[in-house]
Amino acid sequence: MAIYIDDKELVAAHQAGDHEAFDELVRSYRPALLAHGRRKLYCDAAAEDAVQETLVRAYRALPKFNGE
């Protein structure tokens, strides 16, 4: 497993075929996304669903993401 300095490097690594890079992004951002979802939705299950949908959308969008 490679070591990446920041999110830009993780995105670039994912785009280059390193699927573990997206896993690292998920490990980094999931807790904060889940906490935000719980505060807004007042329901753990709804927050989990919202975070899952957010991460799926991010995964699908990453191949076209150019950093902007």
PyMOL Python script that loads the backbone (N, CA, C, O; Angstrom):
from pymol import cmd

cmd.read_pdbstr("""\
ATOM      1  N   MET A   1       0.830  -1.182   0.000  1.00  0.00           N
ATOM      2  CA  MET A   1       0.000   0.000   0.000  1.00  0.00           C
ATOM      3  C   MET A   1       0.873   1.244   0.000  1.00  0.00           C
ATOM      4  O   MET A   1       1.824   1.342   0.775  1.00  0.00           O
ATOM      5  N   ALA A   2       0.556   2.173  -0.853  1.00  0.00           N
ATOM      6  CA  ALA A   2       1.304   3.419  -0.947  1.00  0.00           C
ATOM      7  C   ALA A   2       0.868   4.384   0.143  1.00  0.00           C
ATOM      8  O   ALA A   2      -0.214   4.246   0.714  1.00  0.00           O
ATOM      9  N   ILE A   3       1.712   5.350   0.424  1.00  0.00           N
ATOM     10  CA  ILE A   3       1.379   6.393   1.395  1.00  0.00           C
ATOM     11  C   ILE A   3       1.158   7.689   0.622  1.00  0.00           C
ATOM     12  O   ILE A   3       2.002   8.119  -0.164  1.00  0.00           O
ATOM     13  N   TYR A   4      -0.008   8.301   0.871  1.00  0.00           N
ATOM     14  CA  TYR A   4      -0.364   9.536   0.181  1.00  0.00           C
ATOM     15  C   TYR A   4      -0.401  10.685   1.173  1.00  0.00           C
ATOM     16  O   TYR A   4      -0.751  10.509   2.339  1.00  0.00           O
ATOM     17  N   ILE A   5      -0.036  11.852   0.694  1.00  0.00           N
ATOM     18  CA  ILE A   5       0.067  13.025   1.544  1.00  0.00           C
ATOM     19  C   ILE A   5      -1.283  13.688   1.772  1.00  0.00           C
ATOM     20  O   ILE A   5      -1.594  14.069   2.900  1.00  0.00           O
ATOM     21  N   ASP A   6      -2.085  13.832   0.735  1.00  0.00           N
ATOM     22  CA  ASP A   6      -3.335  14.571   0.878  1.00  0.00           C
ATOM     23  C   ASP A   6      -4.429  13.978  -0.009  1.00  0.00           C
ATOM     24  O   ASP A   6      -4.214  13.008  -0.736  1.00  0.00           O
ATOM     25  N   ASP A   7      -5.596  14.589   0.078  1.00  0.00           N
ATOM     26  CA  ASP A   7      -6.754  14.090  -0.664  1.00  0.00           C
ATOM     27  C   ASP A   7      -6.547  14.154  -2.171  1.00  0.00           C
ATOM     28  O   ASP A   7      -7.020  13.280  -2.898  1.00  0.00           O
ATOM     29  N   LYS A   8      -5.850  15.175  -2.645  1.00  0.00           N
ATOM     30  CA  LYS A   8      -5.601  15.284  -4.094  1.00  0.00           C
ATOM     31  C   LYS A   8      -4.812  14.071  -4.582  1.00  0.00           C
ATOM     32  O   LYS A   8      -5.092  13.524  -5.648  1.00  0.00           O
ATOM     33  N   GLU A   9      -3.836  13.664  -3.800  1.00  0.00           N
ATOM     34  CA  GLU A   9      -3.045  12.490  -4.174  1.00  0.00           C
ATOM     35  C   GLU A   9      -3.896  11.219  -4.127  1.00  0.00           C
ATOM     36  O   GLU A   9      -3.748  10.334  -4.971  1.00  0.00           O
ATOM     37  N   LEU A  10      -4.780  11.135  -3.143  1.00  0.00           N
ATOM     38  CA  LEU A  10      -5.653   9.964  -3.060  1.00  0.00           C
ATOM     39  C   LEU A  10      -6.591   9.900  -4.260  1.00  0.00           C
ATOM     40  O   LEU A  10      -6.810   8.825  -4.819  1.00  0.00           O
ATOM     41  N   VAL A  11      -7.143  11.039  -4.656  1.00  0.00           N
ATOM     42  CA  VAL A  11      -8.031  11.072  -5.824  1.00  0.00           C
ATOM     43  C   VAL A  11      -7.255  10.676  -7.072  1.00  0.00           C
ATOM     44  O   VAL A  11      -7.726   9.863  -7.868  1.00  0.00           O
ATOM     45  N   ALA A  12      -6.070  11.245  -7.247  1.00  0.00           N
ATOM     46  CA  ALA A  12      -5.248  10.914  -8.416  1.00  0.00           C
ATOM     47  C   ALA A  12      -4.881   9.428  -8.418  1.00  0.00           C
ATOM     48  O   ALA A  12      -4.875   8.790  -9.471  1.00  0.00           O
ATOM     49  N   ALA A  13      -4.579   8.887  -7.259  1.00  0.00           N
ATOM     50  CA  ALA A  13      -4.233   7.472  -7.168  1.00  0.00           C
ATOM     51  C   ALA A  13      -5.434   6.604  -7.533  1.00  0.00           C
ATOM     52  O   ALA A  13      -5.291   5.607  -8.241  1.00  0.00           O
ATOM     53  N   HIS A  14      -6.603   6.980  -7.056  1.00  0.00           N
ATOM     54  CA  HIS A  14      -7.813   6.233  -7.409  1.00  0.00           C
ATOM     55  C   HIS A  14      -8.044   6.284  -8.917  1.00  0.00           C
ATOM     56  O   HIS A  14      -8.354   5.267  -9.537  1.00  0.00           O
ATOM     57  N   GLN A  15      -7.896   7.451  -9.491  1.00  0.00           N
ATOM     58  CA  GLN A  15      -8.092   7.604 -10.932  1.00  0.00           C
ATOM     59  C   GLN A  15      -7.075   6.792 -11.728  1.00  0.00           C
ATOM     60  O   GLN A  15      -7.338   6.387 -12.860  1.00  0.00           O
ATOM     61  N   ALA A  16      -5.915   6.560 -11.125  1.00  0.00           N
ATOM     62  CA  ALA A  16      -4.869   5.768 -11.783  1.00  0.00           C
ATOM     63  C   ALA A  16      -5.029   4.266 -11.536  1.00  0.00           C
ATOM     64  O   ALA A  16      -4.232   3.464 -12.022  1.00  0.00           O
ATOM     65  N   GLY A  17      -6.065   3.892 -10.778  1.00  0.00           N
ATOM     66  CA  GLY A  17      -6.328   2.471 -10.596  1.00  0.00           C
ATOM     67  C   GLY A  17      -6.094   1.917  -9.208  1.00  0.00           C
ATOM     68  O   GLY A  17      -6.317   0.726  -8.988  1.00  0.00           O
ATOM     69  N   ASP A  18      -5.654   2.732  -8.260  1.00  0.00           N
ATOM     70  CA  ASP A  18      -5.444   2.263  -6.890  1.00  0.00           C
ATOM     71  C   ASP A  18      -6.763   2.350  -6.135  1.00  0.00           C
ATOM     72  O   ASP A  18      -7.122   3.413  -5.628  1.00  0.00           O
ATOM     73  N   HIS A  19      -7.483   1.241  -6.058  1.00  0.00           N
ATOM     74  CA  HIS A  19      -8.804   1.236  -5.440  1.00  0.00           C
ATOM     75  C   HIS A  19      -8.739   1.363  -3.924  1.00  0.00           C
ATOM     76  O   HIS A  19      -9.740   1.701  -3.292  1.00  0.00           O
ATOM     77  N   GLU A  20      -7.590   1.101  -3.338  1.00  0.00           N
ATOM     78  CA  GLU A  20      -7.431   1.310  -1.897  1.00  0.00           C
ATOM     79  C   GLU A  20      -7.439   2.796  -1.553  1.00  0.00           C
ATOM     80  O   GLU A  20      -7.729   3.165  -0.415  1.00  0.00           O
ATOM     81  N   ALA A  21      -7.128   3.643  -2.515  1.00  0.00           N
ATOM     82  CA  ALA A  21      -7.111   5.085  -2.271  1.00  0.00           C
ATOM     83  C   ALA A  21      -8.516   5.584  -1.925  1.00  0.00           C
ATOM     84  O   ALA A  21      -8.667   6.416  -1.031  1.00  0.00           O
ATOM     85  N   PHE A  22      -9.534   5.093  -2.612  1.00  0.00           N
ATOM     86  CA  PHE A  22     -10.901   5.511  -2.282  1.00  0.00           C
ATOM     87  C   PHE A  22     -11.279   5.007  -0.893  1.00  0.00           C
ATOM     88  O   PHE A  22     -11.953   5.712  -0.142  1.00  0.00           O
ATOM     89  N   ASP A  23     -10.858   3.812  -0.550  1.00  0.00           N
ATOM     90  CA  ASP A  23     -11.121   3.287   0.793  1.00  0.00           C
ATOM     91  C   ASP A  23     -10.544   4.222   1.858  1.00  0.00           C
ATOM     92  O   ASP A  23     -11.161   4.448   2.899  1.00  0.00           O
ATOM     93  N   GLU A  24      -9.365   4.755   1.586  1.00  0.00           N
ATOM     94  CA  GLU A  24      -8.741   5.683   2.528  1.00  0.00           C
ATOM     95  C   GLU A  24      -9.552   6.977   2.638  1.00  0.00           C
ATOM     96  O   GLU A  24      -9.712   7.516   3.733  1.00  0.00           O
ATOM     97  N   LEU A  25     -10.056   7.468   1.530  1.00  0.00           N
ATOM     98  CA  LEU A  25     -10.927   8.649   1.572  1.00  0.00           C
ATOM     99  C   LEU A  25     -12.173   8.371   2.402  1.00  0.00           C
ATOM    100  O   LEU A  25     -12.599   9.212   3.195  1.00  0.00           O
ATOM    101  N   VAL A  26     -12.750   7.204   2.219  1.00  0.00           N
ATOM    102  CA  VAL A  26     -13.943   6.827   2.982  1.00  0.00           C
ATOM    103  C   VAL A  26     -13.615   6.774   4.471  1.00  0.00           C
ATOM    104  O   VAL A  26     -14.363   7.312   5.288  1.00  0.00           O
ATOM    105  N   ARG A  27     -12.510   6.134   4.831  1.00  0.00           N
ATOM    106  CA  ARG A  27     -12.121   6.055   6.246  1.00  0.00           C
ATOM    107  C   ARG A  27     -11.920   7.447   6.843  1.00  0.00           C
ATOM    108  O   ARG A  27     -12.205   7.682   8.017  1.00  0.00           O
ATOM    109  N   SER A  28     -11.432   8.353   6.022  1.00  0.00           N
ATOM    110  CA  SER A  28     -11.162   9.704   6.493  1.00  0.00           C
ATOM    111  C   SER A  28     -12.434  10.532   6.680  1.00  0.00           C
ATOM    112  O   SER A  28     -12.573  11.241   7.678  1.00  0.00           O
ATOM    113  N   TYR A  29     -13.354  10.446   5.732  1.00  0.00           N
ATOM    114  CA  TYR A  29     -14.516  11.344   5.724  1.00  0.00           C
ATOM    115  C   TYR A  29     -15.803  10.754   6.276  1.00  0.00           C
ATOM    116  O   TYR A  29     -16.698  11.507   6.660  1.00  0.00           O
ATOM    117  N   ARG A  30     -15.926   9.451   6.327  1.00  0.00           N
ATOM    118  CA  ARG A  30     -17.182   8.839   6.758  1.00  0.00           C
ATOM    119  C   ARG A  30     -17.625   9.267   8.161  1.00  0.00           C
ATOM    120  O   ARG A  30     -18.799   9.587   8.349  1.00  0.00           O
ATOM    121  N   PRO A  31     -16.729   9.284   9.149  1.00  0.00           N
ATOM    122  CA  PRO A  31     -17.189   9.686  10.488  1.00  0.00           C
ATOM    123  C   PRO A  31     -17.800  11.096  10.524  1.00  0.00           C
ATOM    124  O   PRO A  31     -18.838  11.304  11.152  1.00  0.00           O
ATOM    125  N   ALA A  32     -17.171  12.044   9.865  1.00  0.00           N
ATOM    126  CA  ALA A  32     -17.701  13.413   9.855  1.00  0.00           C
ATOM    127  C   ALA A  32     -19.011  13.489   9.077  1.00  0.00           C
ATOM    128  O   ALA A  32     -19.939  14.187   9.487  1.00  0.00           O
ATOM    129  N   LEU A  33     -19.090  12.777   7.964  1.00  0.00           N
ATOM    130  CA  LEU A  33     -20.335  12.760   7.197  1.00  0.00           C
ATOM    131  C   LEU A  33     -21.466  12.148   8.021  1.00  0.00           C
ATOM    132  O   LEU A  33     -22.590  12.649   8.015  1.00  0.00           O
ATOM    133  N   LEU A  34     -21.164  11.081   8.718  1.00  0.00           N
ATOM    134  CA  LEU A  34     -22.175  10.410   9.530  1.00  0.00           C
ATOM    135  C   LEU A  34     -22.637  11.315  10.681  1.00  0.00           C
ATOM    136  O   LEU A  34     -23.833  11.394  10.963  1.00  0.00           O
ATOM    137  N   ALA A  35     -21.712  11.986  11.332  1.00  0.00           N
ATOM    138  CA  ALA A  35     -22.074  12.897  12.422  1.00  0.00           C
ATOM    139  C   ALA A  35     -22.962  14.025  11.901  1.00  0.00           C
ATOM    140  O   ALA A  35     -23.946  14.398  12.540  1.00  0.00           O
ATOM    141  N   HIS A  36     -22.610  14.558  10.748  1.00  0.00           N
ATOM    142  CA  HIS A  36     -23.418  15.628  10.144  1.00  0.00           C
ATOM    143  C   HIS A  36     -24.814  15.110   9.795  1.00  0.00           C
ATOM    144  O   HIS A  36     -25.817  15.770  10.067  1.00  0.00           O
ATOM    145  N   GLY A  37     -24.865  13.942   9.202  1.00  0.00           N
ATOM    146  CA  GLY A  37     -26.152  13.349   8.844  1.00  0.00           C
ATOM    147  C   GLY A  37     -27.033  13.108  10.062  1.00  0.00           C
ATOM    148  O   GLY A  37     -28.240  13.341  10.017  1.00  0.00           O
ATOM    149  N   ARG A  38     -26.435  12.646  11.135  1.00  0.00           N
ATOM    150  CA  ARG A  38     -27.210  12.400  12.363  1.00  0.00           C
ATOM    151  C   ARG A  38     -27.768  13.701  12.934  1.00  0.00           C
ATOM    152  O   ARG A  38     -28.905  13.747  13.403  1.00  0.00           O
ATOM    153  N   ARG A  39     -26.951  14.760  12.889  1.00  0.00           N
ATOM    154  CA  ARG A  39     -27.427  16.061  13.385  1.00  0.00           C
ATOM    155  C   ARG A  39     -28.580  16.595  12.550  1.00  0.00           C
ATOM    156  O   ARG A  39     -29.524  17.175  13.087  1.00  0.00           O
ATOM    157  N   LYS A  40     -28.508  16.403  11.251  1.00  0.00           N
ATOM    158  CA  LYS A  40     -29.530  16.956  10.356  1.00  0.00           C
ATOM    159  C   LYS A  40     -30.782  16.090  10.266  1.00  0.00           C
ATOM    160  O   LYS A  40     -31.893  16.609  10.150  1.00  0.00           O
ATOM    161  N   LEU A  41     -30.606  14.777  10.318  1.00  0.00           N
ATOM    162  CA  LEU A  41     -31.727  13.861  10.069  1.00  0.00           C
ATOM    163  C   LEU A  41     -32.348  13.276  11.337  1.00  0.00           C
ATOM    164  O   LEU A  41     -33.443  12.716  11.286  1.00  0.00           O
ATOM    165  N   TYR A  42     -31.664  13.401  12.465  1.00  0.00           N
ATOM    166  CA  TYR A  42     -32.164  12.891  13.751  1.00  0.00           C
ATOM    167  C   TYR A  42     -32.501  11.401  13.716  1.00  0.00           C
ATOM    168  O   TYR A  42     -33.363  10.934  14.460  1.00  0.00           O
ATOM    169  N   CYS A  43     -31.823  10.668  12.857  1.00  0.00           N
ATOM    170  CA  CYS A  43     -32.115   9.242  12.729  1.00  0.00           C
ATOM    171  C   CYS A  43     -30.854   8.537  12.228  1.00  0.00           C
ATOM    172  O   CYS A  43     -30.338   8.852  11.156  1.00  0.00           O
ATOM    173  N   ASP A  44     -30.370   7.588  13.012  1.00  0.00           N
ATOM    174  CA  ASP A  44     -29.141   6.882  12.629  1.00  0.00           C
ATOM    175  C   ASP A  44     -29.279   6.163  11.295  1.00  0.00           C
ATOM    176  O   ASP A  44     -28.378   6.225  10.458  1.00  0.00           O
ATOM    177  N   ALA A  45     -30.399   5.484  11.094  1.00  0.00           N
ATOM    178  CA  ALA A  45     -30.589   4.723   9.856  1.00  0.00           C
ATOM    179  C   ALA A  45     -30.641   5.653   8.645  1.00  0.00           C
ATOM    180  O   ALA A  45     -30.046   5.357   7.609  1.00  0.00           O
ATOM    181  N   ALA A  46     -31.338   6.756   8.770  1.00  0.00           N
ATOM    182  CA  ALA A  46     -31.417   7.715   7.662  1.00  0.00           C
ATOM    183  C   ALA A  46     -30.049   8.332   7.396  1.00  0.00           C
ATOM    184  O   ALA A  46     -29.683   8.554   6.242  1.00  0.00           O
ATOM    185  N   ALA A  47     -29.295   8.609   8.448  1.00  0.00           N
ATOM    186  CA  ALA A  47     -27.951   9.163   8.284  1.00  0.00           C
ATOM    187  C   ALA A  47     -27.039   8.160   7.580  1.00  0.00           C
ATOM    188  O   ALA A  47     -26.281   8.532   6.684  1.00  0.00           O
ATOM    189  N   GLU A  48     -27.111   6.893   7.982  1.00  0.00           N
ATOM    190  CA  GLU A  48     -26.313   5.844   7.326  1.00  0.00           C
ATOM    191  C   GLU A  48     -26.653   5.760   5.838  1.00  0.00           C
ATOM    192  O   GLU A  48     -25.758   5.667   4.997  1.00  0.00           O
ATOM    193  N   ASP A  49     -27.941   5.793   5.517  1.00  0.00           N
ATOM    194  CA  ASP A  49     -28.374   5.732   4.118  1.00  0.00           C
ATOM    195  C   ASP A  49     -27.864   6.938   3.331  1.00  0.00           C
ATOM    196  O   ASP A  49     -27.405   6.795   2.198  1.00  0.00           O
ATOM    197  N   ALA A  50     -27.943   8.119   3.932  1.00  0.00           N
ATOM    198  CA  ALA A  50     -27.496   9.336   3.255  1.00  0.00           C
ATOM    199  C   ALA A  50     -25.990   9.303   3.007  1.00  0.00           C
ATOM    200  O   ALA A  50     -25.524   9.695   1.937  1.00  0.00           O
ATOM    201  N   VAL A  51     -25.240   8.840   3.988  1.00  0.00           N
ATOM    202  CA  VAL A  51     -23.785   8.749   3.826  1.00  0.00           C
ATOM    203  C   VAL A  51     -23.447   7.722   2.751  1.00  0.00           C
ATOM    204  O   VAL A  51     -22.575   7.966   1.917  1.00  0.00           O
ATOM    205  N   GLN A  52     -24.116   6.595   2.760  1.00  0.00           N
ATOM    206  CA  GLN A  52     -23.869   5.566   1.743  1.00  0.00           C
ATOM    207  C   GLN A  52     -24.133   6.119   0.341  1.00  0.00           C
ATOM    208  O   GLN A  52     -23.335   5.918  -0.574  1.00  0.00           O
ATOM    209  N   GLU A  53     -25.244   6.806   0.186  1.00  0.00           N
ATOM    210  CA  GLU A  53     -25.578   7.393  -1.123  1.00  0.00           C
ATOM    211  C   GLU A  53     -24.548   8.447  -1.526  1.00  0.00           C
ATOM    212  O   GLU A  53     -24.159   8.522  -2.691  1.00  0.00           O
ATOM    213  N   THR A  54     -24.116   9.244  -0.583  1.00  0.00           N
ATOM    214  CA  THR A  54     -23.099  10.256  -0.855  1.00  0.00           C
ATOM    215  C   THR A  54     -21.799   9.618  -1.323  1.00  0.00           C
ATOM    216  O   THR A  54     -21.184  10.086  -2.281  1.00  0.00           O
ATOM    217  N   LEU A  55     -21.380   8.554  -0.652  1.00  0.00           N
ATOM    218  CA  LEU A  55     -20.129   7.888  -1.011  1.00  0.00           C
ATOM    219  C   LEU A  55     -20.233   7.187  -2.364  1.00  0.00           C
ATOM    220  O   LEU A  55     -19.267   7.176  -3.127  1.00  0.00           O
ATOM    221  N   VAL A  56     -21.374   6.610  -2.669  1.00  0.00           N
ATOM    222  CA  VAL A  56     -21.571   5.978  -3.980  1.00  0.00           C
ATOM    223  C   VAL A  56     -21.494   7.043  -5.072  1.00  0.00           C
ATOM    224  O   VAL A  56     -20.857   6.826  -6.103  1.00  0.00           O
ATOM    225  N   ARG A  57     -22.131   8.178  -4.856  1.00  0.00           N
ATOM    226  CA  ARG A  57     -22.075   9.256  -5.853  1.00  0.00           C
ATOM    227  C   ARG A  57     -20.654   9.772  -6.037  1.00  0.00           C
ATOM    228  O   ARG A  57     -20.218  10.034  -7.158  1.00  0.00           O
ATOM    229  N   ALA A  58     -19.940   9.914  -4.929  1.00  0.00           N
ATOM    230  CA  ALA A  58     -18.548  10.360  -5.017  1.00  0.00           C
ATOM    231  C   ALA A  58     -17.714   9.358  -5.805  1.00  0.00           C
ATOM    232  O   ALA A  58     -16.914   9.745  -6.657  1.00  0.00           O
ATOM    233  N   TYR A  59     -17.898   8.077  -5.524  1.00  0.00           N
ATOM    234  CA  TYR A  59     -17.142   7.034  -6.228  1.00  0.00           C
ATOM    235  C   TYR A  59     -17.405   7.084  -7.732  1.00  0.00           C
ATOM    236  O   TYR A  59     -16.480   6.978  -8.537  1.00  0.00           O
ATOM    237  N   ARG A  60     -18.663   7.247  -8.096  1.00  0.00           N
ATOM    238  CA  ARG A  60     -19.019   7.293  -9.516  1.00  0.00           C
ATOM    239  C   ARG A  60     -18.500   8.552 -10.199  1.00  0.00           C
ATOM    240  O   ARG A  60     -18.210   8.532 -11.395  1.00  0.00           O
ATOM    241  N   ALA A  61     -18.380   9.643  -9.453  1.00  0.00           N
ATOM    242  CA  ALA A  61     -17.941  10.915 -10.033  1.00  0.00           C
ATOM    243  C   ALA A  61     -16.419  11.044 -10.118  1.00  0.00           C
ATOM    244  O   ALA A  61     -15.912  11.839 -10.910  1.00  0.00           O
ATOM    245  N   LEU A  62     -15.698  10.283  -9.326  1.00  0.00           N
ATOM    246  CA  LEU A  62     -14.235  10.443  -9.267  1.00  0.00           C
ATOM    247  C   LEU A  62     -13.520  10.284 -10.606  1.00  0.00           C
ATOM    248  O   LEU A  62     -12.568  11.024 -10.855  1.00  0.00           O
ATOM    249  N   PRO A  63     -13.917   9.375 -11.470  1.00  0.00           N
ATOM    250  CA  PRO A  63     -13.184   9.259 -12.736  1.00  0.00           C
ATOM    251  C   PRO A  63     -13.187  10.558 -13.563  1.00  0.00           C
ATOM    252  O   PRO A  63     -12.253  10.801 -14.327  1.00  0.00           O
ATOM    253  N   LYS A  64     -14.217  11.383 -13.418  1.00  0.00           N
ATOM    254  CA  LYS A  64     -14.310  12.622 -14.181  1.00  0.00           C
ATOM    255  C   LYS A  64     -13.848  13.843 -13.395  1.00  0.00           C
ATOM    256  O   LYS A  64     -13.756  14.941 -13.946  1.00  0.00           O
ATOM    257  N   PHE A  65     -13.557  13.655 -12.111  1.00  0.00           N
ATOM    258  CA  PHE A  65     -13.198  14.788 -11.247  1.00  0.00           C
ATOM    259  C   PHE A  65     -11.832  15.343 -11.649  1.00  0.00           C
ATOM    260  O   PHE A  65     -10.862  14.598 -11.793  1.00  0.00           O
ATOM    261  N   ASN A  66     -11.774  16.671 -11.829  1.00  0.00           N
ATOM    262  CA  ASN A  66     -10.528  17.299 -12.248  1.00  0.00           C
ATOM    263  C   ASN A  66      -9.925  18.197 -11.174  1.00  0.00           C
ATOM    264  O   ASN A  66      -8.976  18.933 -11.445  1.00  0.00           O
ATOM    265  N   GLY A  67     -10.459  18.146  -9.974  1.00  0.00           N
ATOM    266  CA  GLY A  67      -9.890  18.912  -8.875  1.00  0.00           C
ATOM    267  C   GLY A  67     -10.539  20.246  -8.616  1.00  0.00           C
ATOM    268  O   GLY A  67     -10.138  20.954  -7.693  1.00  0.00           O
ATOM    269  N   GLU A  68     -11.519  20.607  -9.392  1.00  0.00           N
ATOM    270  CA  GLU A  68     -12.169  21.899  -9.195  1.00  0.00           C
ATOM    271  C   GLU A  68     -13.424  21.761  -8.375  1.00  0.00           C
ATOM    272  O   GLU A  68     -14.101  22.755  -8.111  1.00  0.00           O
TER     273      GLU A  68
END
""", "prot")
cmd.dss("prot")
cmd.show_as("cartoon", "prot")
cmd.util.cbc("prot")
cmd.orient("prot")
